[in-house]
Amino acid sequence: MAGFWNPASARLQRVQRVLYFVSFATVYWIDVFIRHKYLKILASSIDYCREHKGMELYCYCFMPSHCHFISETQL
């Protein structure tokens, strides 16, 4: 029947999007990201995921020894 709304399938469509809080630190909290070349590697890796893997980045915080970001992806 055309136009029939099925609440189970609507709920399934909402579950397809997943939000992640990602946080990681370097070993022994060594200040690795004070060097521009390492920070650039991290930033370019995240850019790659945004462009090719469907990651949406909402916010991020790069610090000398660790990183936090909130992102979303479609499954």
Number of C-alpha atoms within 10 A of each C-alpha: 4 4 5 6 9 8 9 8 10 10 10 10 10 9 11 10 11 11 14 11 11 11 13 11 15 13 10 7 11 12 14 17 19 13 10 10 11 12 16 12 12 15 12 12 11 15 15 13 14 16 10 8 12 13 17 17 17 10 10 14 10 15 14 15 16 17 16 15 15 15 17 16 16 12 8
